[in-house]
């Protein structure tokens, strides 16, 4: 049984009495109600296994039989892994503070670079006349600069470079993420040169996902209520492809009004980072870096927008959010937690696809039938639509976070968010039943 006692070092749990570990071990022996699995180091993850049996509990990752230490009744949400569990010594708390400083530097760099890069893209597109021309499906009436998502890409990788240089990134998924991001930059063709055909976008996404699978983890376990952790076997590969493919397209579909995709990415990344940071996963700071880079872009994208995210940005942020979900699932966070945080986009895209499919429409043809687009046509301002979407996402994120720290009743907030989505769709249908 090992506990990381410092950067690059390990110590047996039985020999860390100098920092309170003996008291911690004695309490654990008396109250073996939980076990925390995983290393406690910069960029490493700590996973929780409830109970004393070998079978993983619902929603929690299996240990794999290595680096297990008891933490008594504390740390249901991996608090031991972040150095906050009572009984873990000050040297681990100092490590946590160092990680916080690294994260602050990385997010500051990501935000600054994201803002500066977006400003440069605005200037370049105006100088070269690279505008998004309005059409019958557009929410804007005048030509607008696009491909502002390049600023998000630049800011994100600048922040990740800071994390990597500080040693806060353990390298899992880094190569695949970087290579896939480079491939997705080809989507700028759709923004600046010519519209890409549907099969071209599908091929681009599938190649990017294949690169991720070659370099980075895929889904291996899925938390199923009542069954616990279910091993996916070879099904993990197609499910990983579907997860990436759906979220990339969802963010692309929903990037239709000022600020919506930027604010949703910001809100989703903040909550995702909080969930993963509480777990001790290295993907937590990376999610916050994504949020910071998006915040820099939002300086130019909030209503009234001066530039659009474009396909290059929407596909990148969708891919990055999906990647955080995969890394989080590998670290032990149930995938349904990410589904809850992404509920606004998942519900809108899923509802619209089913509705159009039942009407026999061509699902590959562009349209303006998403719920947020119908609200726009009904006269809602972009600010109002953005506020509702962010509010529901925040409600979902708060409910999931509360549940994972032991406040089971907080799942009621997720229920309220779900009711709001269903009621909102019914309200739109009642006022616009024959929308075509």
C-alpha positions in Angstrom: 0.0 0.0 0.0 1.5 3.3 -1.1 0.9 7.0 -0.6 2.8 9.5 -2.6 4.7 11.5 -0.1 6.1 14.0 -2.5 7.0 14.6 -6.1 8.3 11.4 -7.5 8.5 9.7 -4.1 6.3 7.1 -2.4 6.0 6.0 1.2 4.3 3.1 2.8 1.2 4.2 4.7 2.5 2.5 7.8 5.6 4.7 7.8 4.2 8.3 7.6 3.7 8.9 11.3 5.8 12.1 11.2 3.0 13.9 9.4 0.0 12.4 11.2 -0.2 9.2 9.2 -0.2 6.9 12.2 -3.3 8.6 13.7 -4.8 8.5 10.2 -4.0 4.7 10.0 -5.4 4.0 13.4 -8.7 5.8 12.7 -8.9 3.9 9.4 -8.5 0.6 11.1 -11.3 1.5 13.5 -13.6 2.8 10.8 -12.9 1.1 7.5 -16.0 2.6 5.8 -14.1 3.9 2.8 -10.9 3.3 0.9 -9.2 5.8 -1.4 -7.4 4.4 -4.4 -4.7 6.1 -6.3 -1.6 8.2 -5.9 -1.4 11.6 -4.3 1.0 13.6 -6.4 1.1 16.6 -8.7 -1.1 15.7 -11.6 -2.1 12.3 -10.3 -5.5 11.1 -9.4 -7.1 9.7 -6.2 -10.1 7.4 -6.6 -12.6 6.4 -4.0 -13.8 2.9 -3.2 -16.6 2.7 -0.7 -16.8 -0.2 1.7 -14.2 -2.9 2.4 -15.1 -5.4 -0.2 -13.4 -5.9 -3.5 -16.4 -5.1 -5.7 -16.5 -1.4 -6.7 -19.5 0.5 -5.6 -21.8 2.3 -8.1 -20.3 5.3 -9.6 -16.8 4.7 -8.3 -13.8 3.3 -10.1 -12.1 0.0 -9.5 -8.8 0.0 -7.9 -6.9 -2.4 -10.0 -5.3 -3.7 -6.8 -2.6 -1.1 -6.5 -1.8 2.0 -4.3 -4.7 1.5 -1.9 -4.8 3.2 1.5 -7.5 3.6 4.1 -8.9 7.0 5.0 -11.7 6.1 7.4 -15.0 7.8 6.8 -13.4 10.8 5.1 -12.8 11.5 1.5 -15.8 10.1 -0.3 -15.0 12.3 -3.2 -11.3 11.8 -3.2 -10.5 14.5 -0.7 -7.5 12.4 0.5 -6.1 12.6 -3.0 -6.0 16.4 -2.9 -4.4 16.6 0.5 -7.4 17.8 2.5 -8.1 14.5 4.3 -7.5 14.8 8.0 -4.4 13.0 9.1 -2.3 13.7 5.9 0.7 15.8 6.7 1.7 19.3 5.8 4.1 18.3 3.1 1.1 17.1 1.0 -0.8 20.3 1.7 2.2 22.3 0.5 2.2 20.2 -2.7 -1.5 21.2 -3.1 -0.7 24.9 -2.7 2.1 24.6 -5.3 -0.3 23.0 -7.7 -2.7 25.9 -7.1 -0.1 28.4 -8.0 0.8 26.4 -11.1 -2.9 26.4 -12.0 -3.3 30.1 -11.5 -0.3 30.9 -13.7 -1.6 28.5 -16.4 -5.1 29.9 -16.4 -3.9 33.5 -16.4 -1.6 32.7 -19.4 -4.5 30.9 -21.2 -6.9 33.8 -20.7 -4.3 36.4 -21.8 -3.2 34.5 -24.9 -6.8 33.6 -25.8 -7.8 37.2 -25.7 -4.8 38.5 -27.6 -5.0 35.7 -30.3 -8.8 36.4 -30.8 -8.0 40.1 -31.2 -5.4 39.2 -33.9 -8.0 36.9 -35.6 -10.5 39.7 -35.6 -8.0 42.1 -37.2 -6.9 39.5 -39.8 -10.4 38.5 -40.9 -11.4 42.2 -41.3 -8.2 43.0 -43.2 -8.6 40.0 -45.5 -12.4 40.1 -45.8 -12.9 36.6 -44.3 -16.5 37.0 -43.2 -19.3 34.7 -42.4 -22.0 35.7 -44.9 -25.6 35.7 -43.5 -28.2 33.3 -45.0 -31.7 32.1 -44.2 -30.4 30.0 -41.3 -28.2 32.8 -39.7 -29.1 34.7 -36.6 -27.1 37.7 -37.9 -27.9 40.0 -40.8 -24.5 41.5 -41.6 -21.2 39.8 -42.6 -19.2 38.9 -39.5 -15.6 37.7 -38.8 -15.4 34.1 -37.9 -12.9 31.4 -36.8 -12.5 33.2 -33.5 -12.1 29.7 -32.0 -8.5 29.9 -33.1 -8.0 32.2 -30.1 -9.4 29.5 -27.8 -7.0 26.9 -29.3 -4.0 29.2 -28.9 -4.9 30.1 -25.3 -5.6 26.5 -24.3 -2.3 25.2 -25.5 -0.4 28.1 -24.0 -1.9 27.3 -20.6 -1.3 23.5 -21.1 2.4 24.3 -21.9 2.6 26.2 -18.5 1.2 23.2 -16.7 3.5 20.8 -18.5 6.5 23.0 -17.8 5.6 23.1 -14.1 5.3 19.3 -14.0 1.5 19.4 -13.3 0.6 17.3 -16.4 1.5 13.6 -16.2 1.4 13.2 -19.9 -1.7 10.9 -20.2 -3.5 11.8 -23.4 -1.3 14.8 -24.1 0.1 13.5 -27.4 -3.3 12.4 -28.7 -5.0 15.6 -27.7 -2.3 17.7 -29.4 -2.3 15.7 -32.6 -6.1 15.7 -32.8 -6.2 19.5 -32.2 -3.8 20.0 -35.1 -6.0 17.9 -37.3 -9.2 19.8 -36.3 -7.5 23.1 -37.4 -8.4 22.0 -40.9 -12.0 23.0 -40.1 -10.8 26.6 -40.7 -11.4 25.7 -44.4 -15.1 25.8 -43.7 -14.8 29.1 -41.9 -12.5 31.0 -44.4 -12.3 29.2 -47.7 -15.4 27.1 -48.7 -18.2 25.2 -47.0 -17.0 21.7 -46.2 -19.3 18.8 -47.3 -20.9 16.7 -44.5 -18.7 13.7 -45.4 -15.6 15.8 -45.2 -16.4 16.9 -41.6 -17.3 13.4 -40.6 -14.0 12.1 -42.0 -12.1 14.8 -40.2 -13.7 14.0 -36.9 -13.2 10.3 -37.3 -9.5 10.7 -38.1 -9.0 13.0 -35.1 -10.8 10.5 -32.8 -8.7 7.7 -34.2 -5.6 9.7 -33.3 -6.8 10.1 -29.8 -7.5 6.4 -29.5 -4.0 5.6 -30.7 -2.3 7.9 -28.1 -4.7 8.2 -25.2 -7.2 6.3 -23.0 -10.7 5.1 -24.0 -13.7 4.2 -21.9 -13.2 0.9 -20.0 -15.8 1.1 -17.3 -19.3 2.6 -17.1 -21.2 3.3 -13.9 -24.7 1.8 -14.2 -27.2 2.4 -11.4 -27.9 -0.8 -9.5 -25.0 -2.6 -11.2 -22.0 -0.6 -10.2 -19.0 -0.4 -12.5 -19.6 -2.4 -15.6 -16.5 -3.5 -17.6 -17.1 -2.4 -21.2 -14.5 -4.7 -22.9 -14.3 -4.0 -26.6 -17.5 -2.0 -26.4 -15.4 0.8 -24.9 -13.9 1.6 -28.2 -17.1 2.4 -30.2 -18.6 4.2 -27.1 -15.5 6.4 -27.0 -15.9 7.2 -30.7 -19.6 8.0 -30.2 -18.9 10.2 -27.2 -16.4 12.3 -29.1 -18.4 12.4 -32.3 -21.6 13.5 -30.5 -20.1 16.3 -28.4 -18.1 17.7 -31.3 -21.2 17.9 -33.4 -23.3 19.2 -30.5 -21.0 22.2 -29.9 -20.9 22.8 -33.6 -24.8 22.7 -33.9 -25.3 24.9 -30.9 -22.9 27.7 -32.1 -25.6 29.8 -33.6 -26.1 32.9 -31.5 -23.8 35.4 -29.8 -22.1 34.1 -26.7 -23.9 30.8 -26.4 -21.2 28.3 -27.2 -18.6 30.4 -25.5 -20.5 30.8 -22.2 -21.6 27.1 -22.3 -17.9 26.0 -22.7 -16.9 28.4 -19.9 -19.5 27.1 -17.5 -19.1 23.4 -18.5 -15.3 23.6 -18.2 -15.5 25.3 -14.8 -17.8 22.7 -13.3 -15.8 19.9 -15.0 -12.6 21.2 -13.5 -14.2 21.4 -10.1 -15.3 17.8 -10.3 -12.0 16.6 -11.5 -10.0 18.7 -9.1 -11.9 17.3 -6.2 -11.0 13.8 -7.5 -7.3 14.8 -7.8 -7.3 14.2 -11.6 -4.7 16.0 -13.7 -7.5 16.8 -16.1 -9.0 19.2 -13.6 -6.5 22.0 -14.1 -6.7 21.4 -17.8 -10.4 21.9 -17.8 -9.9 25.2 -16.0 -7.3 26.2 -18.6 -10.0 25.6 -21.3 -12.4 27.8 -19.3 -9.8 30.6 -19.1 -9.0 30.4 -22.8 -12.7 30.6 -23.6 -13.1 33.6 -21.3 -10.4 35.4 -23.4 -12.4 34.6 -26.5 -15.7 35.8 -24.9 -14.3 39.3 -24.7 -15.1 39.5 -28.4 -18.0 37.1 -28.6 -20.5 38.3 -26.0 -23.6 40.0 -27.4 -23.3 41.9 -29.6 -20.5 39.7 -30.9 -17.5 41.0 -32.9 -16.5 37.6 -34.1 -17.9 34.1 -34.2 -16.3 30.9 -32.9 -16.6 29.1 -36.2 -16.3 25.4 -36.9 -12.6 25.4 -36.0 -13.5 26.6 -32.5 -16.7 24.6 -32.0 -15.1 21.3 -33.0 -12.1 22.0 -30.8 -14.0 22.8 -27.6 -16.4 19.9 -28.2 -13.4 17.6 -28.5 -11.7 19.0 -25.5 -14.8 18.7 -23.3 -15.2 15.1 -24.5 -11.5 14.4 -23.7 -11.9 15.8 -20.1 -14.9 13.4 -19.8 -12.8 10.4 -20.9 -9.8 11.3 -18.6 -12.3 11.9 -15.7 -13.9 8.5 -16.3 -10.5 6.9 -16.3 -9.8 8.6 -12.9 -13.0 7.3 -11.5 -15.6 10.0 -12.0 -18.8 8.4 -13.5 -19.6 9.5 -17.0 -23.1 10.4 -16.0 -21.7 13.3 -14.1 -20.5 14.9 -17.3 -23.8 14.1 -19.0 -25.6 16.1 -16.3 -23.3 19.1 -16.7 -23.8 18.9 -20.5 -27.5 18.4 -20.2 -28.5 21.6 -22.0 -26.6 20.8 -25.2 -27.4 17.0 -25.1 -31.1 17.7 -24.6 -31.4 20.3 -27.3 -29.5 18.3 -29.9 -31.1 15.0 -29.0 -34.6 16.5 -28.9 -34.1 18.3 -32.3 -32.7 15.1 -33.9 -35.6 13.0 -32.7 -38.2 15.6 -33.7 -36.8 16.0 -37.2 -36.4 12.2 -37.6 -40.0 11.6 -36.7 -41.0 14.2 -39.4 -39.0 12.3 -42.0 -36.5 15.2 -42.6 -33.0 14.9 -43.9 -30.9 14.9 -40.8 -27.7 16.0 -42.7 -29.3 19.1 -44.0 -28.6 22.4 -42.2 -31.6 24.0 -40.4 -32.8 26.4 -37.8 -34.9 24.1 -35.6 -32.9 23.8 -32.4 -34.7 25.0 -29.4 -32.4 28.0 -28.8 -32.9 29.0 -32.5 -36.7 28.9 -32.1 -36.4 31.1 -29.0 -34.4 33.5 -31.1 -37.1 33.5 -33.8 -39.7 34.1 -31.1 -38.0 37.3 -30.2 -35.8 36.3 -27.2 -32.6 38.3 -27.0 -29.3 36.5 -27.2 -28.5 37.6 -23.6 -31.7 36.1 -22.3 -31.2 32.7 -24.1 -27.5 32.6 -22.9 -28.6 33.3 -19.3 -31.2 30.5 -19.3 -28.7 28.0 -20.7 -25.9 29.0 -18.2 -28.4 28.9 -15.3 -29.5 25.4 -16.1 -25.9 24.2 -16.6 -24.9 25.8 -13.3 -27.8 24.1 -11.5 -26.8 20.7 -12.9 -23.2 21.3 -12.0 -24.0 22.3 -8.4 -26.3 19.3 -8.0 -23.6 16.8 -9.2 -20.9 18.4 -7.1 -23.0 18.4 -4.0 -23.9 14.7 -4.6 -20.2 13.7 -4.9 -19.2 15.4 -1.7 -22.0 13.5 0.2 -25.0 15.8 -0.1 -27.3 13.3 -1.8 -30.3 15.7 -1.6 -28.5 18.0 -4.0 -29.4 15.7 -6.9 -32.8 17.5 -6.6 -31.1 20.4 -8.3 -30.4 18.2 -11.3 -34.0 17.2 -11.2 -35.1 20.8 -11.3 -32.7 21.4 -14.3 -34.2 18.4 -16.1 -37.8 19.7 -15.4 -36.8 23.1 -16.8 -35.5 21.6 -20.0 -38.6 19.4 -20.6 -41.0 22.2 -19.6 -39.1 24.7 -21.8 -39.4 22.4 -24.8 -43.1 21.9 -24.2 -43.6 25.7 -23.8 -41.9 26.2 -27.2 -44.0 23.6 -28.9 -47.2 25.1 -27.5 -46.3 28.5 -29.0 -44.7 27.3 -32.2 -46.2 23.8 -33.0 -46.0 24.0 -36.7 -42.5 25.5 -37.0 -40.7 24.4 -40.2 
